[in-house]
C-alpha cells in the first residue's frame, strides 16, 4: 500500500500538525442570564453550572471570563411577571434591568463585546415573540416594538444586536432604525434559521419566558426544512445582517454547512440550553467523558462552518483548558 492514512495519526504531535479544525476563545460567545437585586446568584436547575446573576455579580462573572480570554457575551433578562405586558414596554424602558446591565458591562469592560437579544418574549405577558391579537402573532406591528428595543440597546452600548424573534422583515427594519439614529457601527447578528425546536426548554426555565398558550410554529422554522434556511439567509443578507445564525446547532449541523457554502457572511450557531443540559445529564450519570464530549461538540459546530458559537460551555472549556 502506497497510501496509509494512519501514518498521519501515529503521534499526538503529528495529529495536531494536520488538524483541520480549531476552536479558541475568540470563537466563543457566553450567554449570561440576569436577574434583579443585589448579590444574587441562583443556579438554573435544568442547566447545572449555569446561573442567573444580579448586575453586581454579573460584572464579577464577566471579569472572571475576561481574565480567561473570553470576551464576548450575550445577555438575557429574567423579568418579573408584574413588569410584563402585551406590548413588552419594559423592553425599552430606560431604567429597565436589561438596559442597566448593558450599560454596566460596557462601562466597566469597554473592550468586551456585548451581544443583545431583541425579542418580545422575555417581556411579553403572552410569552410570544410578537404582539398577539385573537391568537395570531402580528408581524408588521411587532417590528415597531423590535425597533424601539434595538435602538435602546444601541444607546446603552450594545456592540451587536441579535434579533431572535423570526418576524419577517425585522433585520431591514432594525437596520433602518439604527442607521437613522446614528448607530451605523452597531452590527446585526440575525437569528436567520431559528427552528421550532424541542431543545429550548431549560432556557425558558431560566427566563420564565415560555408561551402562555400555543407554540411558536407560525414564526419559527419547521425542523424538517433545510433549504428554507436559504430563503431566510438571502433575505437577511439583503436587509443588512452582518452575521447569520443557526439555532439550535447540534441537530442542525447540515444547515450551518448549507449557509456557510452559500454566503460570505460569518455564520454563528447557538449550542442551546437543551443540548447543554442533555450532555451534562449524561456526564452526571457517568455515561460520557465530559472533556471529550464537550470539545467534540464544539469542534463539530466549527467544522460545519460556524465562526462564532454561542455556548454555555464557553467558560468551563477555558477554565479547564480543554481547548
C-alpha positions in Angstrom: 0.0 0.0 0.0 1.4 3.4 -1.0 -1.3 5.3 0.9 -1.6 4.7 4.6 -3.6 7.5 6.2 -2.8 6.1 9.7 0.8 7.5 9.3 -0.7 10.9 9.9 -2.3 9.7 13.1 0.6 7.9 14.7 1.6 10.5 17.3 -0.1 13.4 19.1 2.4 15.9 17.5 1.5 14.7 14.0 -2.2 14.6 14.8 -2.1 18.2 16.0 0.0 19.2 12.9 -2.6 18.0 10.5 -5.7 19.0 12.5 -8.1 20.9 10.2 -10.5 22.5 12.7 -9.6 24.5 15.8 -11.7 26.2 18.5 -10.4 29.1 20.5 -11.8 31.6 23.0 -12.2 34.0 20.1 -14.9 31.8 18.6 -17.0 31.6 21.7 -19.8 33.8 23.0 -21.0 33.2 26.5 -24.8 33.6 27.2 -25.5 35.1 30.6 -28.8 35.4 32.5 -29.6 38.5 34.5 -31.9 39.0 37.5 -32.9 41.9 39.6 -31.5 42.5 43.1 -28.1 42.6 44.7 -25.5 39.9 45.4 -27.8 37.3 43.7 -26.6 34.2 42.0 -29.1 31.4 41.5 -28.4 28.2 39.6 -30.7 27.2 36.8 -31.9 23.8 37.9 -32.1 22.3 34.4 -28.7 23.7 33.5 -26.0 22.6 36.0 -23.3 25.1 36.4 -25.3 27.9 34.8 -26.6 30.8 37.0 -28.7 33.9 37.0 -26.8 36.9 38.2 -27.8 40.3 39.6 -25.8 43.1 37.9 -23.1 43.3 40.6 -22.4 39.6 40.3 -22.8 39.8 36.5 -19.8 42.2 36.5 -17.8 39.8 38.6 -18.6 36.9 36.2 -17.6 39.0 33.2 -14.4 40.0 34.8 -13.6 36.3 35.5 -14.3 35.4 31.9 -12.2 38.3 30.5 -9.2 37.1 32.5 -9.6 33.8 30.8 -9.6 35.4 27.3 -13.4 35.1 26.9 -14.5 38.5 25.7 -17.9 38.1 24.0 -21.2 37.8 26.0 -24.9 37.5 25.1 -27.1 38.9 27.8 -30.7 37.6 28.6 -33.0 39.1 31.2 -35.3 37.3 33.7 -38.1 39.9 34.0 -40.7 39.9 36.9 -44.2 39.0 35.8 -45.6 42.3 37.0 -43.4 44.2 34.5 -44.7 42.2 31.5 -47.4 43.4 29.2 -48.9 42.9 25.8 -46.5 45.3 24.1 -43.3 44.5 26.0 -42.9 48.1 27.0 -40.3 47.1 29.7 -38.0 46.1 26.9 -37.2 49.7 26.0 -37.8 51.5 29.3 -34.6 53.4 30.1 -34.1 52.1 33.6 -35.0 48.5 32.9 -32.9 45.7 34.3 -31.6 44.8 30.8 -30.5 48.3 29.8 -28.8 48.9 33.1 -27.0 45.6 32.7 -25.7 46.5 29.2 -24.5 49.9 30.4 -22.8 48.4 33.4 -20.9 45.8 31.4 -19.8 48.3 28.8 -18.8 51.0 31.4 -16.7 48.5 33.4 -15.4 46.5 30.4 -15.4 48.7 27.3 -13.3 46.1 25.5 -15.9 43.4 25.9 -18.2 42.6 23.1 -21.8 42.7 24.2 -24.5 40.9 22.1 -28.1 41.8 23.0 -31.2 39.8 22.4 -34.1 41.5 20.5 -37.3 39.7 21.0 -40.5 40.3 22.9 -40.9 37.0 24.8 -39.0 37.8 28.0 -41.1 41.0 28.4 -44.4 39.8 27.0 -47.4 38.8 29.2 -48.2 36.4 26.4 -44.7 34.8 26.3 -44.6 35.2 22.5 -42.0 36.9 20.3 -44.7 39.2 18.7 -47.8 41.1 19.5 -50.8 38.8 19.9 -54.3 39.6 18.7 -57.0 37.0 18.8 -54.5 34.2 19.0 -52.5 35.5 16.0 -48.9 36.8 16.1 -48.9 40.1 14.3 -45.8 40.6 12.2 -45.6 44.2 11.0 -47.0 45.7 14.2 -44.3 43.8 16.1 -41.5 45.4 14.1 -42.1 48.8 15.8 -41.5 47.3 19.2 -38.4 45.5 18.0 -37.1 48.7 16.6 -37.5 50.5 19.9 -35.8 47.7 21.7 -32.8 47.6 19.3 -32.4 51.4 19.5 -32.5 51.3 23.3 -29.8 48.5 23.3 -27.6 50.5 20.9 -28.0 53.7 23.0 -26.9 51.6 26.1 -23.7 50.4 24.4 -24.5 47.2 22.6 -21.9 46.1 20.1 -24.1 43.5 18.3 -27.9 43.4 18.1 -29.3 39.9 17.7 -32.9 39.7 16.7 -34.2 36.3 17.7 -37.9 36.8 17.0 -38.2 35.4 13.5 -40.6 38.2 12.3 -40.4 38.8 8.6 -38.5 42.0 7.6 -37.1 42.7 11.1 -33.5 42.9 10.0 -34.2 45.6 7.5 -36.4 47.5 9.9 -33.9 47.4 12.7 -31.0 48.3 10.3 -33.0 51.4 9.2 -33.8 52.4 12.8 -30.2 52.1 13.8 -28.8 53.9 10.8 -31.4 56.7 11.1 -30.3 57.3 14.7 -26.6 57.4 14.2 -25.8 53.8 15.0 -24.4 52.6 11.7 -21.5 51.0 13.5 -23.7 48.6 15.5 -23.8 45.1 14.0 -26.8 42.8 13.5 -26.4 39.1 14.2 -29.6 37.8 12.8 -31.2 34.5 14.1 -31.6 33.5 10.4 -32.6 29.9 10.8 -34.2 29.5 14.2 -36.1 26.3 14.4 -39.2 25.4 16.4 -37.1 23.1 18.5 -37.6 20.8 21.5 -34.2 21.9 22.8 -35.2 25.3 24.3 -36.9 24.1 27.5 -34.1 24.9 30.0 -33.6 28.4 28.5 -37.3 29.2 29.0 -37.0 27.9 32.6 -34.0 30.2 33.1 -36.0 33.3 32.0 -39.5 32.2 32.8 -40.5 33.1 29.2 -42.4 30.1 27.9 -45.5 30.9 25.8 -48.7 31.3 27.9 -50.6 29.5 25.1 -49.9 27.6 21.9 -46.5 27.3 20.4 -44.1 29.2 18.1 -44.5 27.2 14.9 -46.1 30.1 12.9 -42.8 32.1 13.1 -40.0 29.6 14.0 -39.0 27.2 11.3 -40.1 23.6 10.7 -37.3 21.3 11.9 -37.9 19.2 8.7 -36.8 22.0 6.4 -33.3 22.7 5.2 -33.5 24.8 2.0 -36.0 27.2 3.6 -33.0 28.4 5.5 -31.5 29.8 2.3 -34.6 31.9 1.8 -34.2 33.4 5.2 -30.4 33.8 4.7 -30.8 35.6 1.4 -33.4 38.0 2.9 -31.3 38.8 6.0 -28.2 39.4 3.9 -30.1 41.7 1.6 -31.6 43.6 4.6 -28.2 44.3 6.1 -27.3 41.5 8.5 -23.6 41.2 9.5 -23.8 37.6 10.8 -26.3 34.8 10.1 -27.2 32.5 12.9 -28.5 28.9 13.1 -30.3 27.8 16.2 -30.0 25.1 17.6 -26.6 23.9 16.5 -26.1 20.2 17.0 -29.3 19.0 15.4 -28.7 21.4 12.5 -25.1 21.0 11.5 -26.3 20.4 7.9 -28.0 23.9 8.0 -24.8 25.5 9.3 -22.9 23.9 6.4 -25.5 24.9 3.9 -25.4 28.6 4.9 -21.6 28.5 5.1 -21.5 27.3 1.5 -23.9 29.9 0.2 -22.8 33.2 1.8 -19.6 35.2 2.5 -21.0 36.4 5.8 -19.8 34.8 9.0 -22.0 32.1 10.5 -23.0 31.9 14.1 -24.5 28.9 15.8 -26.3 28.6 19.1 -25.4 25.5 21.1 -28.7 25.7 23.0 -29.8 25.0 26.5 -31.3 21.6 25.8 -28.1 20.4 24.1 -26.1 21.6 27.1 -28.5 20.0 29.6 -28.6 16.6 28.0 -24.8 16.4 27.8 -24.5 17.5 31.5 -27.1 14.9 32.5 -25.1 12.1 30.7 -21.9 13.3 32.4 -23.6 13.2 35.8 -24.7 9.7 35.1 -21.1 8.7 34.2 -22.1 7.8 30.7 -19.8 10.3 28.9 -16.3 11.7 29.4 -17.1 15.4 29.8 -13.9 16.9 28.3 -14.0 14.7 25.2 -17.7 15.2 24.7 -17.7 19.0 25.1 -14.7 19.5 22.8 -16.1 17.1 20.2 -19.4 19.1 20.2 -17.7 22.5 19.8 -15.4 21.1 17.2 -18.3 19.7 15.2 -20.0 23.1 15.1 -16.8 24.8 14.0 -16.2 22.0 11.4 -19.7 22.5 10.0 -18.8 26.2 9.3 -19.6 28.3 12.3 -17.3 31.2 13.0 -18.9 32.1 16.3 -20.5 29.6 18.8 -22.9 30.8 21.5 -22.4 28.1 24.1 -22.9 27.6 27.9 -19.7 25.6 27.8 -17.7 28.7 26.9 -16.2 29.4 30.3 -15.7 25.8 31.5 -13.6 24.8 28.5 -11.2 27.7 29.2 -11.1 27.2 33.0 -10.3 23.5 32.4 -8.0 24.2 29.5 -9.9 21.8 27.2 -9.2 23.7 24.0 
